Amino acid sequence: MSLRSLRALHTSPGLYKAPRFVVTLTEAAKPPLEKSIPVTRPFGLDSPVLLNRKVTTSYSVGSLFSNERKEQRQKKLDHEIAHSPFYESKSFRNVNGKIFTPPVSWFKRDHSLYFPDFYGSTLAGNTSLFDVLGPVNLVRVYSTVSGENCCNTWFGDYLHDYAKFKSDYPQAQIIDINIPQNWLKGFVINLSKGHIRKTLSPERWDRYFVLPDHIFPFDIRQKLLCDNMCSGYVYVLDNEGKIRWATSGFASDEEKALMYKCVRGLEKEAAQ
């Protein structure tokens, strides 16, 4: 049976309920991105969600074998098959890192959706994301060196001269969420925290999270449009954790100017 036939069986309403392996094969057959996803409306989570209640999340033995957990593991497997290293790197190259294009302006507060909250380890200790939110927050999300390089293009010298950033945007702050792809990379990053501190202003230490990827699961990434680990993402959040603007990939001069125009607009809104 061809993949086209399998896809037809999977998508024909009311005729046939495809077995799980057909769903998996259908996911695996998806071609890499050829064009960036245009963002024209608010996206994110419908309500504030706390992803974990402590820094290390554990599950009871019984819950590991529940039907819900089995289905969750299968969906994660489907996602990992579809998002193979080849798929992600090819998609990244096809769109030059621009997984989605930013909106032309910031979203109104009443229409905006939420970024998730979580407890995590920072360079200064453990805290939750929402506990460190200020009036305007530029949240950088990345899992790889290529993703971090993408994020860096939006900030330039501000990453090394945080005093200049705060002078230009006194109501804003930069938050990093570094999500290593696996436990080994996470272990290495944890060993390197001392070195990372030396590269950052002390003001940013409790706003630099190293988050295990199981806390930031694939289904949340999908809703945030950041499930390609090769790229990097920047979300502009307000003090409620709502996504007011977002972007991905490498910055162009026009897009960079647009982001900081949005930051200034949100600073004025916060001051009202």
N, C-alpha and C positions, 0 to 999 in steps of 0.2 A: 504494500500500500504506500503510495507516495505521500510526501509531507503535505502536498496540496489537498489530497483526499482527507488526511488526518485533520487538517485545519478546517475543512468543510464540515466534517462530522462534529468537531468541537463547537463550531459556531452556529450550526443549524438549530434554530429554536424549536423546542417541543418534539424533535424527531429522535434524538439520540443523546443520551448522557454519556459523554466520553469518559473512558476510564482514566485514572490518574496519569498513566504513562503517556497517553495521547496529549494531555495538557502539558506535560513536561516537554515532549517533543515539539509541540507547537511553540512553546516559549523559546526553546533552543533554536528554532528556525527563524526567529526574528532577525532581520538585517540590521547592521549598525546604522546609527543616525547619519543622515545625509545633510540635514538642515537643522539649525538650532530651533528649539521650541520657543515660540513667541509668547511672552507673558503679557497678557492684556487685562487680567483681572486678578483680584486677591487670591492667594493660595496659602496653604498651610493647614493647621488643625482647627476644627470648629470650636474647640474650647481648650482652656489651659490643661495640659496633661503632664503629670509628674512621672517620668519614665522609671525611676527607681527611688527607693526610700533610704538607701544607704549606699556608700561608695562601692562596696562589693555586693552584687546581687546574687542570691542563691535560690535554688528551688528545692522543694521537698521531693523525696523519692517518688511519692505517689503522683505528683503533678507532672513528672517527667514522662509518664506513660499514659496520661490522660488523652482522650481523643482530641481535645483542643490543642495540646502540646504537639501531638503527632501531626496534626494538620499544619500547625505553625512551622514545624521542622520541614515538612514537605514543601510548603510555599517558599521557605528560605532556600531549599535545594533548587526549586524551579528558578528562583531569582538568580542564584549563583551560576546555574547552567546558562541561563540567558545572558548574564553579565560576565561572561568569561573574560580573562585578560585580553584575548584577541578582540572581542566585541568592544570592550571599553576603550582600549588603545586606538582601535580603528575609528570608533565614534569620535574620540577626542581629536584625532588628526583631521577627520572629515570636516569638523566644525571649528578647528583651531581652538579647542578648549571651551568654546562658547556653547555649553549644553543648553542653556536657555538665554534668550536676550532679555534685557531689563525692560520694565515698563517705562513709558515716556514721562511719568511723574509718580510721586508717592501716592499710596492709597489713603483714602480717608479713614480716620480711626474707626468709625462706626461700621465700615465694610471690611476692615482688615481681619485676617485670620491669625492664629497663634503659632509661634515657635514653641517647641516643647521645653519644659523645665526638667532638670535632672540634678542629682548630687554627683559631684565629681572631685577628683584630685587636681589641685592647682599647684603652681610653683611655690605657694605660700601656705598650703594646707588644704583642708576639705571644705567645700561650700556648695551651694546650689547656684545655678545660673541666675534664677530670678532674684536671689538675694543680692546679687552684685549689679543688677540693672540700674542704669541711671536714666536721665530724661531721653537721651538719644544714644543708641548702642550700635556700633559697627561690628558685627559678629562675623569672624572669618572661620570658615569650616573647610578642613582639608584632611586627607589621609596619606598623601604621598608628597614627595619632593616636587613633582610637577604641579600638584595642586597648590602647595604653598607658594611656589613661584608665581602661579596665576594670581593668587591673593595679593602678593607683594606689589604687583604692578598697579594696584588701586591706591597704594599708600605712599610709595616712594620714600622720600626722606623722613616722613612722619614716623616710620618704624624705628628709626635711630635717633630722632629728635622729637620725643614725645612732648616735651615742653612747648615746642613750636605748634604741634597739633592742638594741644590744650589752649594755647593762646589764640589760635585761629577758630577753634570750635570748643568754647569753654563748657558747653552743656553736653558734649559728646565724649565717648570713650571707645577704645578698641578692645574687643574681647576675642580671644583665640580658642577654638575648639579643635584640637589635634586628635584625630581618631585613627590610631595605628591599625593597619589592615589585619594584623594577627598578634598573638600574645608575645612572640619573639621581638617584633618591632616595638611593641609596647614596653617590653622589658628594657630594651636598649634606650628608648626615650626616657624612661624613668631613671636609668643610670646617668643620663645626660642632663638631668634637670639643673645641676649646678652650672654647667656650661651655658644652658639656655638663659638662666638668670642673668649671667654676665652680659648677655646681648640685649637685654630688655631693661627699660626703666623700672625701678621698684614699684611704681604705681601700677604696673601691668601684671605683677607676679600673681596676685589673687584673681586675675582675669585671664589667665592662660591655663586652660583645662587640657588634661590628657585623659581622654575618655575611651574605655574599652568599647569595641564596636558592638558587643552584644547589648550594651546599654542604649545604643543608637541604632535600632534594628532597621532592616531593609524596608519595611512597610512605612516607617516614619520618613526614611530617606526619600522614598518615592513621592510622598505627599509634599516634601520640601524641594523636590526636583534636583536632589543632590546625590543620586544613587550611582553616578559614575565617579569612581574613586580617583581617576586620573586627573580630574579637574579640581579647581578650587572655587569656593562660593562665598559671597559676602551678602549678609542680610542686615538691613537697617531696622532695628527694633525700637519700639517706644518703651516707656517705663512699665507697660502692662505685658510686655513680651509679644506684642503684635508685630507682624511683618508689614512694614510700611513701604519697603522697597527692597529689591534684591537683584543680584547679578551673578554671573559666572564667568569663568575663563579669564583671558587676558584683557586688560583695560585698553580701550582706545582713548584718545584725548577727549573726544566728544562725550563718551560714556562716563569717563572720570569726572568731567565737569558737571555732568548731570547728577552723579551721585552726591557731590558736595553741594550742589544746589538744593538737593532734597534734604541733606543734613541741615543746612541753614534754615530751610523752611520748617523743618520739624523742631529746631531749636526755638524759633519764633513761636510756634504753636505751644511748646512746653512752657514758655515764659508767660503765656496769657492767663 
